[in-house]
């Protein structure tokens, strides 16, 4: 297979699984299988950097934002961890740490990896003011009312150990006892039981009624403290300080002096973890010293000073009942195996993705086949093989359809691609709905208050046929539709009007040109600045843009040549959507601070903290969060933290007043 196409196929698969896992709370593939796909993509990107896709999932955290809650920008990015499943990878991780730190001694902290929902708790002046989900790592959902129902999380701190503003992170989870109780009640009432504690936790924390959340007795273990002022020097000290002040810290963590002790800890907990009151799926290994953490730094997606070890997958077997086919917004048709329910690692498995026709052929799936189901990380299922010895002679082989399961149009399979596509771009219902859902998402036009069910209804009733039709909606459009009150209609219409202010780069992404993700859209806007310029661009002009290759250029050209798409763009113009963007070049103020690193602490007269950071960066400097021997300056304002001042003096770090800093600039 063509390498570029193989990389694109992997990107599409990984994005599909990320969307299902983080947005829909659906588990379609095992952790181990997912990580193998990601590792394969990363290997191909390393070996073929010219073919690397700018918006590759190897460069970002998988989650997205729901439209149910207000989205909040994280004070510090919530990154994910690299995963491993074997001792060899852990030893290679340790060798990288040794090489990076040289002769320095170092320690690890090992913690159980709890299987729940990553949460961030924000405190101001000792009070819990906000609770936020991970989201996409940059922005998360504000679920403050729901996290306040976690009884073990203090809502107020009476302590001088912490500065006025700080953040605590942890894993919110549903205890197994709560999960079992809820499922017993559901079964008694004839309702479908919850799938597993992780999905149950995710769904519970995103409920609108916090009273229901409180009844489910949600819990949390915290594992990290963050802030502009860090009152300790090691991760272990941070855990002890949080525990001292009433935060729920699991006492299962251990400090290890080397990788051999880490491996002993992993072995010890492989069976013992099943006796805990919550699910776990591995071990997190972190460098203990915060200064060493900062020097080791981060990749685009994860810290270099930490890694997650996942325990081996569990395997079960069951039979295939049928295969159904899902149609995406681009017409891509994905086969899904419907299974006779089987219990595996705390979850009842009923469905598993088969990816594409190639995978169906590789597995050689027949009706009523007995298949092996694997779960890595105790969450997501995958068919790993077929027990052909149990196949009955007359069982028919599953054949990939030749026509779309949604609209009966003929399917095509482009040369070099693994996926089949429905050609009925204009009238295939799942494609229409998918394009509109893509258009309204946060990274695109960010039209809130307009959910999937509403889009389905508006499309099915013939009220809208494209995303541009959203701008024709009025109160009368909702007449006769059940469930719409004047307030909800007003909220929808207000969000649609507000979307006209969304910048062109997000609009271009939302338009949904095939192969044009958010990063590519931004590069195209920087190069062409308006939809008209982009529509007129030649193939040569397109491929001249950094990271725009042959496939993307052809896709853009085909999009703008289609009369239907031309009409769509004209409707967006008439609606007043932003289809151009004035690009202002960022100019550095100077180079007075090039090569210098700064820690900021306290309150300043002439700057807000963010303004001071921006001033340092604009003059070539770097802002870090903790003090180490390699720091150049501590910029000290009023009411700065005593711990930072003490450590700066111990390490002979130069301390600057606000006036000293301004003098340094000049």
C-alpha positions as CSV (number, residue, x, y, z in Angstrom):
1,X,0.0,0.0,0.0
2,X,1.1,3.6,-0.7
3,X,2.8,5.0,2.5
4,X,1.0,8.3,2.4
5,X,-2.4,6.5,2.1
6,X,-1.4,4.1,4.9
7,X,-0.7,7.1,7.2
8,X,-3.9,8.8,6.3
9,X,-5.9,5.6,7.0
10,X,-4.2,5.3,10.4
11,X,-5.1,9.0,11.1
12,X,-8.7,8.4,10.1
13,X,-9.0,5.2,12.3
14,X,-7.4,6.8,15.3
15,X,-9.6,10.0,15.0
16,X,-12.6,7.7,14.8
17,X,-11.8,5.8,17.9
18,X,-10.9,9.1,19.8
19,X,-14.2,10.6,18.9
20,X,-16.1,7.5,20.1
21,X,-14.1,7.2,23.3
22,X,-14.0,10.8,24.5
23,X,-17.2,12.3,23.0
24,X,-19.6,9.4,22.8
25,X,-18.3,7.4,25.7
26,X,-18.2,4.3,23.4
27,X,-15.4,1.7,23.6
28,X,-14.7,0.4,20.1
29,X,-11.1,-0.9,20.3
30,X,-8.8,-2.1,23.0
31,X,-6.2,0.2,24.6
32,X,-3.4,-2.0,23.5
33,X,-4.8,-2.2,19.9
34,X,-5.3,1.6,19.9
35,X,-1.7,2.2,21.1
36,X,-0.4,-0.2,18.5
37,X,-2.1,1.9,15.8
38,X,-0.7,5.1,17.3
39,X,2.8,3.6,17.5
40,X,2.6,2.4,13.9
41,X,1.5,5.9,12.8
42,X,4.3,7.5,14.9
43,X,6.9,5.1,13.3
44,X,5.7,6.0,9.8
45,X,5.8,9.7,10.6
46,X,9.3,9.4,11.9
47,X,10.5,7.4,8.9
48,X,8.6,9.6,6.4
49,X,8.5,13.2,7.8
50,X,7.6,14.7,4.4
51,X,4.3,12.7,4.5
52,X,3.4,13.6,8.1
53,X,0.0,15.0,8.5
54,X,-0.1,18.3,10.4
55,X,-3.3,17.5,12.4
56,X,-2.1,14.0,13.2
57,X,-3.6,12.5,16.4
58,X,0.0,11.7,17.4
59,X,0.3,15.4,18.2
60,X,-2.6,16.0,20.5
61,X,-4.8,14.6,23.2
62,X,-7.9,12.7,22.0
63,X,-10.8,14.3,23.8
64,X,-13.3,16.9,22.6
65,X,-15.8,19.2,24.2
66,X,-19.5,18.4,24.7
67,X,-22.0,21.1,23.9
68,X,-23.9,20.5,27.2
69,X,-21.5,22.6,29.4
70,X,-19.6,25.8,29.1
71,X,-16.1,25.2,27.8
72,X,-13.1,26.5,29.8
73,X,-9.5,27.0,28.8
74,X,-7.2,25.1,31.1
75,X,-4.7,27.1,33.1
76,X,-2.2,24.5,32.3
77,X,-2.6,21.9,29.5
78,X,-3.9,18.5,30.5
79,X,-1.7,16.2,28.5
80,X,-1.9,12.5,28.1
81,X,0.8,9.9,28.9
82,X,2.7,7.6,26.6
83,X,1.8,4.0,27.1
84,X,3.8,0.8,27.2
85,X,2.9,-2.9,27.8
86,X,6.2,-4.5,28.4
87,X,9.4,-4.4,30.5
88,X,11.6,-3.6,27.5
89,X,9.8,-0.3,26.8
90,X,10.1,0.7,30.4
91,X,13.8,0.0,30.4
92,X,14.2,2.1,27.3
93,X,12.2,4.9,29.0
94,X,14.7,4.6,31.9
95,X,17.7,4.8,29.6
96,X,16.3,8.0,28.0
97,X,16.0,9.5,31.5
98,X,19.6,8.5,32.3
99,X,20.9,10.0,29.1
100,X,19.0,13.2,29.6
101,X,19.9,13.7,33.2
102,X,23.5,12.7,32.9
103,X,25.2,12.1,36.3
104,X,22.2,13.3,38.3
105,X,20.6,10.8,40.7
106,X,16.9,10.4,40.2
107,X,13.9,8.7,41.8
108,X,10.5,7.5,40.4
109,X,7.1,7.7,42.0
110,X,4.8,4.8,41.0
111,X,1.0,5.3,41.2
112,X,-1.9,3.1,40.3
113,X,-3.6,4.3,37.1
114,X,-7.2,4.6,38.1
115,X,-9.8,4.1,35.5
116,X,-12.1,7.1,35.5
117,X,-12.4,10.7,34.3
118,X,-9.5,13.2,34.5
119,X,-10.7,16.2,36.5
120,X,-9.1,19.6,37.4
121,X,-10.1,21.5,40.6
122,X,-9.4,25.2,40.8
123,X,-9.0,27.0,44.1
124,X,-8.9,30.7,44.8
125,X,-8.3,32.1,48.3
126,X,-8.9,28.7,49.8
127,X,-12.2,28.0,48.0
128,X,-13.1,25.5,45.3
129,X,-14.3,27.8,42.5
130,X,-14.3,25.5,39.4
131,X,-14.2,21.8,38.4
132,X,-13.2,21.0,34.8
133,X,-12.9,17.9,32.6
134,X,-9.9,17.1,30.5
135,X,-11.7,17.8,27.2
136,X,-9.2,18.1,24.4
137,X,-6.3,18.9,26.7
138,X,-6.5,22.6,26.0
139,X,-10.2,23.2,26.9
140,X,-12.6,21.2,29.1
141,X,-16.2,21.3,30.3
142,X,-17.0,23.3,33.4
143,X,-18.8,20.8,35.6
144,X,-18.3,22.6,38.9
145,X,-21.7,21.8,40.4
146,X,-21.1,18.1,39.7
147,X,-17.6,17.8,41.2
148,X,-18.8,19.6,44.3
149,X,-20.9,16.5,45.0
150,X,-17.6,14.5,45.5
151,X,-17.6,14.3,49.3
152,X,-13.9,13.7,49.6
153,X,-12.9,16.8,47.7
154,X,-12.6,19.8,50.1
155,X,-14.6,22.8,49.1
156,X,-12.6,25.1,51.3
157,X,-9.0,24.9,52.5
158,X,-7.9,26.6,55.8
159,X,-4.2,26.3,55.4
160,X,-1.1,28.5,54.9
161,X,0.6,25.6,53.0
162,X,-0.9,26.8,49.7
163,X,-0.8,30.1,47.8
164,X,-4.0,32.1,47.1
165,X,-4.4,30.4,43.7
166,X,-3.7,26.8,42.8
167,X,-5.0,23.7,41.0
168,X,-5.4,20.1,41.9
169,X,-5.9,17.3,39.4
170,X,-7.2,13.8,40.0
171,X,-9.2,10.9,38.6
172,X,-13.0,11.0,39.3
173,X,-14.5,7.5,39.4
174,X,-17.6,5.5,40.3
175,X,-16.8,3.0,43.0
176,X,-17.6,-0.6,42.0
177,X,-20.2,-0.8,44.9
178,X,-22.1,2.2,43.4
179,X,-21.9,0.7,39.9
180,X,-23.2,-2.6,41.1
181,X,-26.0,-1.0,43.1
182,X,-27.1,1.2,40.1
183,X,-27.1,-1.8,37.8
184,X,-29.1,-4.0,40.2
185,X,-31.8,-1.3,40.3
186,X,-31.8,-0.9,36.5
187,X,-32.1,-4.6,35.9
188,X,-34.9,-4.8,38.5
189,X,-36.7,-2.0,36.6
190,X,-36.3,-3.7,33.3
191,X,-33.7,-1.1,32.1
192,X,-30.4,-1.7,30.3
193,X,-27.5,-1.9,32.7
194,X,-24.6,0.6,32.6
195,X,-21.7,-0.8,30.5
196,X,-18.7,-0.3,32.9
197,X,-17.6,2.0,35.7
198,X,-15.5,4.3,33.5
199,X,-18.3,5.1,31.1
200,X,-20.7,5.4,34.0
201,X,-18.4,7.9,35.6
202,X,-18.1,9.9,32.4
203,X,-21.8,10.0,31.9
204,X,-22.5,10.8,35.5
205,X,-20.1,13.8,35.7
206,X,-21.8,15.3,32.6
207,X,-25.4,15.0,33.9
208,X,-27.3,18.2,34.1
209,X,-28.9,17.5,37.4
210,X,-26.2,17.5,40.2
211,X,-28.7,16.0,42.6
212,X,-28.6,12.8,40.6
213,X,-24.8,13.0,40.5
214,X,-24.8,13.3,44.3
215,X,-26.9,10.2,44.7
216,X,-24.3,8.1,42.8
217,X,-21.6,8.7,45.5
218,X,-18.9,9.6,43.1
219,X,-15.3,9.6,44.4
220,X,-11.9,10.8,43.4
221,X,-8.2,10.3,44.0
222,X,-5.9,13.3,43.4
223,X,-2.4,12.9,42.0
224,X,-1.1,16.4,41.0
225,X,-0.8,20.0,42.3
226,X,-0.2,22.8,39.8
227,X,0.2,26.6,40.1
228,X,2.5,29.5,39.4
229,X,3.9,29.0,42.9
230,X,4.9,25.4,43.9
231,X,5.5,25.1,47.7
232,X,7.5,21.9,47.4
233,X,10.4,20.3,45.4
234,X,9.3,16.8,44.7
235,X,6.1,15.0,43.5
236,X,6.1,12.9,46.7
237,X,6.2,16.1,48.9
238,X,3.2,17.4,46.9
239,X,1.2,14.2,47.5
240,X,1.9,14.4,51.2
241,X,1.0,18.1,51.4
242,X,-2.3,17.5,49.6
243,X,-3.0,14.6,51.9
244,X,-2.2,16.6,55.0
245,X,-4.7,19.2,53.9
246,X,-7.6,16.9,53.4
247,X,-7.3,15.9,49.7
248,X,-8.0,12.2,48.9
249,X,-4.6,10.8,47.9
250,X,-4.4,7.0,47.4
251,X,-1.8,5.5,49.7
252,X,-0.9,2.9,47.1
253,X,1.9,5.1,45.6
254,X,5.6,4.2,46.2
255,X,8.9,5.9,45.7
256,X,11.4,3.8,43.8
257,X,15.1,4.3,43.5
258,X,15.4,2.6,40.1
259,X,13.7,0.8,37.3
260,X,14.0,-2.6,39.0
261,X,12.0,-1.4,42.0
262,X,9.4,0.0,39.5
263,X,9.1,-3.5,37.9
264,X,8.7,-5.0,41.4
265,X,5.9,-2.6,42.1
266,X,4.2,-3.5,38.8
267,X,4.4,-7.2,39.5
268,X,3.1,-6.7,43.1
269,X,-0.1,-4.9,42.0
270,X,-0.9,-7.1,38.9
271,X,-3.3,-9.3,41.0
272,X,-3.7,-7.2,44.1
273,X,-5.3,-4.3,42.3
274,X,-8.4,-6.4,41.7
275,X,-9.2,-6.2,45.4
276,X,-9.5,-2.4,45.3
277,X,-13.0,-0.7,45.4
278,X,-12.4,0.8,41.9
279,X,-11.1,-0.3,38.5
280,X,-7.5,0.2,37.5
281,X,-5.8,-0.4,34.2
282,X,-2.1,0.1,34.9
283,X,0.7,2.0,36.6
284,X,1.9,5.6,36.1
285,X,5.6,6.1,36.6
286,X,6.9,9.7,37.2
287,X,10.2,11.3,37.9
288,X,10.0,12.5,41.5
289,X,12.1,15.8,41.4
290,X,10.1,18.7,39.9
291,X,13.3,20.4,38.7
292,X,14.3,17.3,36.8
293,X,10.7,17.1,35.4
294,X,11.1,20.6,34.0
295,X,14.4,20.0,32.5
296,X,13.2,16.8,30.8
297,X,10.2,18.8,29.4
298,X,7.4,17.7,27.1
299,X,6.6,16.5,23.6
300,X,3.6,18.0,21.8
301,X,1.3,15.4,23.5
302,X,2.9,14.2,26.7
303,X,5.6,14.7,29.4
304,X,9.0,13.1,28.8
305,X,9.3,12.5,32.5
306,X,6.4,10.1,32.9
307,X,5.0,7.0,31.3
308,X,2.0,4.7,31.8
309,X,2.4,0.9,32.0
310,X,-0.7,-1.0,31.0
311,X,-1.4,-4.5,32.2
312,X,-1.9,-7.3,29.6
313,X,-5.3,-7.5,27.8
314,X,-8.0,-9.9,28.8
315,X,-9.5,-12.2,26.2
316,X,-13.0,-13.8,25.9
317,X,-14.8,-15.5,23.0
318,X,-18.4,-15.2,21.7
319,X,-20.3,-15.4,18.5
320,X,-21.1,-12.9,15.8
321,X,-24.8,-12.2,15.5
322,X,-24.6,-9.9,12.5
323,X,-22.6,-7.2,10.8
324,X,-24.0,-3.6,10.4
325,X,-22.5,-0.7,8.5
326,X,-22.1,2.9,9.6
327,X,-21.9,5.8,7.2
328,X,-19.7,8.8,8.1
329,X,-20.0,12.5,6.9
330,X,-17.5,11.9,4.1
331,X,-19.4,8.8,3.0
332,X,-16.9,6.3,4.5
333,X,-18.7,3.0,5.4
334,X,-17.4,1.2,8.5
335,X,-18.5,-2.4,9.3
336,X,-19.5,-3.1,13.0
337,X,-19.8,-6.6,14.4
338,X,-22.9,-7.2,16.6
339,X,-22.0,-9.9,19.1
340,X,-23.9,-12.2,21.4
341,X,-23.2,-10.4,24.8
342,X,-20.1,-11.6,26.6
343,X,-18.7,-10.5,29.9
344,X,-15.1,-9.4,29.8
345,X,-13.1,-7.4,32.4
346,X,-16.1,-5.9,34.1
347,X,-18.0,-5.0,30.9
348,X,-20.7,-6.6,28.8
349,X,-19.4,-6.5,25.2
350,X,-22.1,-6.3,22.5
351,X,-20.3,-4.6,19.5
352,X,-16.9,-4.3,18.0
353,X,-15.6,-2.3,15.0
354,X,-14.1,-4.2,12.1
355,X,-12.5,-1.1,10.6
356,X,-13.0,-1.8,6.9
357,X,-13.4,-4.4,4.1
358,X,-9.7,-5.4,4.3
359,X,-10.1,-6.3,8.0
360,X,-13.2,-8.3,7.3
361,X,-11.3,-10.2,4.6
362,X,-8.3,-10.8,6.9
363,X,-10.5,-12.2,9.6
364,X,-12.5,-14.2,7.1
365,X,-15.7,-13.6,9.1
366,X,-18.7,-16.0,8.6
367,X,-22.2,-16.0,10.2
368,X,-22.2,-17.3,13.8
369,X,-18.4,-17.5,13.8
370,X,-16.9,-17.8,17.3
371,X,-14.5,-14.9,17.7
372,X,-11.9,-13.9,20.2
373,X,-12.5,-10.5,21.9
374,X,-9.6,-8.7,23.5
375,X,-9.7,-5.7,26.0
376,X,-6.7,-3.7,26.7
377,X,-7.0,-1.3,29.6
378,X,-10.3,-3.1,30.5
379,X,-12.3,-0.7,28.4
380,X,-12.4,-1.1,24.6
381,X,-13.1,-4.3,22.7
382,X,-11.5,-5.6,19.5
383,X,-12.0,-8.8,17.5
384,X,-8.5,-10.4,17.3
385,X,-9.2,-13.6,15.6
386,X,-11.7,-16.4,14.6
387,X,-11.9,-19.9,16.0
388,X,-12.4,-21.6,12.6
389,X,-12.6,-25.1,14.2
390,X,-16.1,-24.2,15.5
391,X,-17.4,-22.9,12.2
392,X,-20.4,-24.8,10.8
393,X,-20.1,-25.9,7.2
394,X,-23.1,-24.1,5.9
395,X,-22.3,-20.7,7.5
396,X,-22.2,-18.0,4.9
397,X,-19.3,-15.5,4.7
398,X,-20.0,-11.9,5.5
399,X,-19.6,-9.9,2.3
400,X,-19.0,-6.1,2.3
401,X,-22.0,-4.4,0.6
402,X,-21.8,-3.0,-2.9
403,X,-24.4,-0.3,-2.1
404,X,-24.9,2.2,0.7
405,X,-26.8,0.8,3.7
406,X,-28.4,4.2,4.3
407,X,-29.5,5.3,0.8
408,X,-28.8,2.3,-1.5
409,X,-26.4,4.3,-3.7
410,X,-23.4,2.5,-5.2
411,X,-20.2,2.3,-3.1
412,X,-16.8,3.1,-4.6
413,X,-13.3,2.2,-3.4
414,X,-10.6,4.5,-4.6
415,X,-7.3,3.0,-5.7
416,X,-4.9,2.6,-2.8
417,X,-7.6,3.2,-0.2
418,X,-8.9,0.6,2.3
419,X,-12.3,2.3,2.8
420,X,-15.5,2.2,0.7
421,X,-17.4,5.4,0.1
422,X,-21.1,6.2,-0.7
423,X,-21.2,8.5,-3.8
424,X,-24.6,10.0,-2.9
425,X,-22.9,13.1,-1.4
426,X,-26.0,15.3,-1.6
427,X,-28.8,13.1,-0.5
428,X,-27.4,10.4,1.8
429,X,-28.9,11.2,5.3
430,X,-25.9,10.2,7.5
431,X,-23.6,12.2,5.3
432,X,-25.9,15.3,5.4
433,X,-26.2,15.0,9.2
434,X,-22.5,14.3,9.7
435,X,-21.5,17.4,7.7
436,X,-23.8,19.6,9.7
437,X,-22.6,18.1,13.0
438,X,-19.0,18.8,11.9
439,X,-19.9,22.4,10.9
440,X,-21.3,23.3,14.4
441,X,-18.6,21.7,16.5
442,X,-16.5,23.8,18.9
443,X,-13.4,23.9,16.7
444,X,-15.5,25.0,13.7
445,X,-18.5,27.4,14.0
446,X,-19.1,26.6,17.7
447,X,-22.9,26.7,17.4
448,X,-24.0,25.7,20.9
449,X,-27.5,24.5,22.0
450,X,-27.9,22.6,18.7
451,X,-27.4,18.9,19.5
452,X,-27.4,15.8,17.3
453,X,-31.0,14.9,17.9
454,X,-32.1,18.4,16.9
455,X,-30.1,18.2,13.7
456,X,-31.5,14.7,12.9
457,X,-35.0,16.1,13.4
458,X,-34.5,19.2,11.2
459,X,-32.9,17.1,8.4
460,X,-35.6,14.4,8.6
461,X,-38.4,17.1,8.4
462,X,-36.7,18.7,5.4
463,X,-36.2,22.0,7.2
464,X,-32.4,22.0,6.6
465,X,-30.3,20.1,4.0
466,X,-26.9,21.8,4.4
467,X,-25.1,23.7,7.2
468,X,-25.8,26.9,5.3
469,X,-29.5,26.4,5.8
470,X,-29.0,26.9,9.5
471,X,-28.8,30.7,8.8
472,X,-32.4,30.6,7.3
473,X,-33.9,29.2,10.6
474,X,-36.4,31.3,12.5
475,X,-38.9,30.7,15.3
476,X,-41.4,29.6,12.7
477,X,-39.0,26.8,11.6
478,X,-39.7,25.0,14.8
479,X,-43.5,25.3,14.7
480,X,-45.1,22.0,15.3
481,X,-41.9,20.2,16.5
482,X,-42.2,18.5,19.8
483,X,-39.9,19.5,22.7
484,X,-39.0,23.0,21.6
485,X,-39.9,25.9,24.0
486,X,-39.5,29.5,23.2
487,X,-36.4,29.7,25.4
488,X,-34.6,26.8,23.7
489,X,-35.5,28.1,20.3
490,X,-34.1,31.5,21.2
491,X,-30.8,29.9,22.5
492,X,-30.4,28.0,19.2
493,X,-31.0,31.1,17.1
494,X,-28.7,33.3,19.3
495,X,-25.9,30.7,18.9
496,X,-26.3,30.7,15.1
497,X,-26.1,34.5,14.9
498,X,-23.1,34.4,17.2
499,X,-21.3,32.0,14.8
500,X,-21.1,34.7,12.2
501,X,-18.3,36.2,14.3
502,X,-16.2,33.0,14.2
503,X,-12.9,33.6,12.4
504,X,-12.4,32.3,8.8
505,X,-9.8,29.6,9.8
506,X,-12.5,27.9,11.9
507,X,-15.1,28.4,9.2
508,X,-12.9,26.8,6.6
509,X,-12.4,23.8,8.9
510,X,-16.1,23.6,9.5
511,X,-16.9,23.6,5.7
512,X,-15.5,20.1,5.7
513,X,-13.3,19.9,2.7
514,X,-11.9,16.4,2.7
515,X,-8.4,16.1,4.2
516,X,-8.6,19.8,5.4
517,X,-8.3,19.5,9.2
518,X,-8.0,22.4,11.6
519,X,-4.2,22.9,11.2
520,X,-4.3,22.7,7.4
521,X,-7.2,25.2,7.4
522,X,-5.1,27.6,9.4
523,X,-2.2,27.3,7.0
524,X,-4.5,27.9,4.0
525,X,-5.9,31.0,5.6
526,X,-2.4,32.3,6.3
527,X,-1.6,31.7,2.6
528,X,-4.8,32.9,0.9
529,X,-6.7,35.0,3.4
530,X,-10.1,34.6,1.8
531,X,-12.4,31.9,0.4
532,X,-12.4,33.6,-3.0
533,X,-8.6,33.5,-3.2
534,X,-8.6,29.9,-2.1
535,X,-11.2,29.0,-4.7
536,X,-9.1,30.6,-7.5
537,X,-5.9,29.0,-6.3
538,X,-4.1,26.8,-8.9
539,X,-2.7,23.4,-8.1
540,X,0.8,24.8,-8.2
541,X,-0.2,27.6,-5.7
542,X,-1.7,25.2,-3.3
543,X,1.2,22.7,-3.2
544,X,3.5,25.7,-2.6
545,X,1.9,26.2,0.8
546,X,3.9,24.4,3.5
547,X,2.5,20.9,4.4
548,X,-0.1,21.0,1.5
549,X,0.6,17.9,-0.6
550,X,-0.8,16.5,-3.8
551,X,-3.9,14.8,-2.2
552,X,-5.0,17.9,-0.3
553,X,-4.5,20.2,-3.3
554,X,-6.6,17.9,-5.5
555,X,-9.3,17.6,-2.9
556,X,-9.5,21.4,-2.5
557,X,-9.7,21.9,-6.3
558,X,-12.4,19.3,-6.7
559,X,-14.4,20.9,-3.9
560,X,-14.5,24.3,-5.4
561,X,-15.3,23.0,-8.9
562,X,-18.5,21.3,-7.7
563,X,-21.5,23.6,-8.4
564,X,-23.3,22.4,-5.3
565,X,-20.4,23.5,-3.1
566,X,-20.2,26.8,-5.0
567,X,-23.9,27.4,-4.1
568,X,-23.1,26.4,-0.5
569,X,-20.3,29.0,-0.2
570,X,-22.6,31.7,-1.7
571,X,-25.2,31.0,0.9
572,X,-22.6,31.3,3.7
573,X,-21.5,34.7,2.1
574,X,-25.1,35.9,2.1
575,X,-25.6,34.9,5.7
576,X,-22.6,37.0,6.7
577,X,-20.3,34.2,7.9
578,X,-16.6,35.2,8.0
579,X,-15.0,34.0,4.8
580,X,-11.8,36.2,4.9
581,X,-9.3,37.0,7.6
582,X,-6.8,39.8,7.8
583,X,-3.4,38.3,8.8
584,X,-1.3,40.5,11.0
585,X,2.4,39.4,11.2
586,X,3.7,39.0,14.8
587,X,6.7,41.2,15.4
588,X,9.1,40.5,18.3
589,X,9.8,43.6,20.4
590,X,13.5,42.8,20.9
591,X,16.1,40.3,21.8
592,X,17.2,41.6,25.2
593,X,16.1,38.4,27.0
594,X,17.2,35.8,24.5
595,X,18.5,32.6,26.2
596,X,17.3,33.7,29.6
597,X,14.7,31.8,31.7
598,X,12.3,33.4,34.3
599,X,10.0,32.4,37.1
600,X,7.3,34.9,38.0
601,X,5.9,35.2,41.5
602,X,3.7,37.7,43.3
603,X,1.6,40.7,42.3
604,X,2.9,43.6,40.1
605,X,2.1,47.2,39.7
606,X,2.6,47.6,35.9
607,X,1.7,44.2,34.7
608,X,-0.9,41.5,35.1
609,X,0.9,38.1,35.3
610,X,-0.1,37.1,31.7
611,X,1.1,40.5,30.5
612,X,4.5,40.0,32.1
613,X,4.8,36.5,30.6
614,X,4.0,38.0,27.2
615,X,6.6,40.8,27.6
616,X,9.3,38.2,28.5
617,X,8.4,36.0,25.5
618,X,8.2,39.0,23.1
619,X,11.8,39.9,24.0
620,X,13.1,36.4,23.5
621,X,12.9,35.0,27.0
622,X,11.4,31.8,28.4
623,X,8.9,31.5,31.3
624,X,9.1,28.4,33.5
625,X,7.1,27.4,36.6
626,X,9.6,26.1,39.1
627,X,13.0,27.1,40.4
628,X,16.1,25.1,39.5
629,X,19.8,25.6,39.5
630,X,19.6,26.4,35.7
631,X,17.1,29.3,36.2
632,X,18.4,32.8,35.4
633,X,16.0,35.1,37.1
634,X,13.2,35.2,39.7
635,X,10.9,38.2,39.0
636,X,9.5,39.0,42.5
637,X,6.3,41.0,43.0
638,X,4.4,41.8,46.2
639,X,3.2,38.9,48.3
640,X,5.4,36.4,46.5
641,X,5.5,32.8,47.9
642,X,8.1,32.3,50.7
643,X,9.1,28.9,49.3
644,X,10.2,30.3,46.0
645,X,12.2,33.1,47.7
646,X,13.9,30.6,50.0
647,X,14.9,28.2,47.2
648,X,16.1,31.1,44.9
649,X,18.4,32.2,47.7
650,X,19.6,28.7,48.4
651,X,20.5,28.3,44.7
652,X,21.9,31.9,44.3
653,X,19.3,32.8,41.7
654,X,19.2,36.5,40.8
655,X,16.0,38.1,42.1
656,X,14.6,41.0,40.1
657,X,12.1,43.6,41.3
658,X,9.6,45.0,38.8
659,X,12.0,48.0,38.3
660,X,15.0,45.7,37.8
661,X,13.1,43.7,35.2
662,X,12.2,46.9,33.2
663,X,15.8,48.0,33.4
664,X,16.9,44.6,32.1
665,X,14.6,45.1,29.1
666,X,16.2,48.4,28.2
